[in-house]
Amino acid sequence: MQWLRLHAAELEPLGREAGRIAAHVLIGMVLGALISLRDAVPMQKYLPLAKALAGRTARLGQAFRSVVFEQVKIAALNALFAWAYLEVVLPLAGVHLPLRKTMVALTFVTGLIPVAGKLISNTIIIVLSLGSSVDVALASFLFLVVIHKLEYFLNTRSGHRSVPARGKYCLPCYSWKQHPALPGS
């Protein structure tokens, strides 16, 4: 608490910027939800400009719907894996971290934010694991890396119909990502 009081002036712009970004994300999500859930009006009633805008809005709504519902599935899967690790695997190993249920809930909620949400939840899990021991933190880190890589394969099979990929195609992508000196990367 003392550190927060000493550095409050430095943290104020960070909080303001985080609030601004959160407001933009919230406004974008509300607009996307409104567009994706609106009733379609027959295109014959529109003039050319209105018809073009309606067509683009319909495509935006469809894209938003598919991305949001896919993100909810991914967040639920992440929360399920976090629950299994925090509530089953670690207790079987004799490790009882504090705030386990809160971490599972945060994993789901932050998982709704693409990329950044996973980083936030993983950081929280590793920091709380570090409070137990360095070994538990390393085990948590390894678990999270394995789960992240497993999701590459699960996501290609779940709902990405616009990307006709199979899990076997993710392995070369993973290799190239890890070893950029390989030919073709």
Stockholm file with secondary structure:
# STOCKHOLM 1.0

chainA/1-185         MQWLRLHAAELEPLGREAGRIAAHVLIGMVLGALISLRDAVPMQKYLPLAKALAGRTARLGQAFRSVVFEQVKIAALNALFAWAYLEVVLPLAGVHLPLRKTMVALTFVTGLIPVAGKLISNTIIIVLSLGSSVDVALASFLFLVVIHKLEYFLNTRSGHRSVPARGKYCLPCYSWKQHPALPGS
#=GR chainA/1-185 SS CHHHHHTHHHHHHHHHHHHHHHHHHHHHHHHHHHHHHSCCCCGGGSCHHHHHHHHHHHHHHHHHHHHHHHHHHHHHHHHHHHHIIIIIIHHHTTCCCTTHHHHHHHHHHHHTSTTHHHHHHHHHHHHHHHHHCHHHHHHHHHHHHHHHHHHHHHHHHHTCTTSCCCHHHHHHHHHHHHCTTSTTC
#=GC SS_cons         CHHHHHTHHHHHHHHHHHHHHHHHHHHHHHHHHHHHHSCCCCGGGSCHHHHHHHHHHHHHHHHHHHHHHHHHHHHHHHHHHHHIIIIIIHHHTTCCCTTHHHHHHHHHHHHTSTTHHHHHHHHHHHHHHHHHCHHHHHHHHHHHHHHHHHHHHHHHHHTCTTSCCCHHHHHHHHHHHHCTTSTTC
//
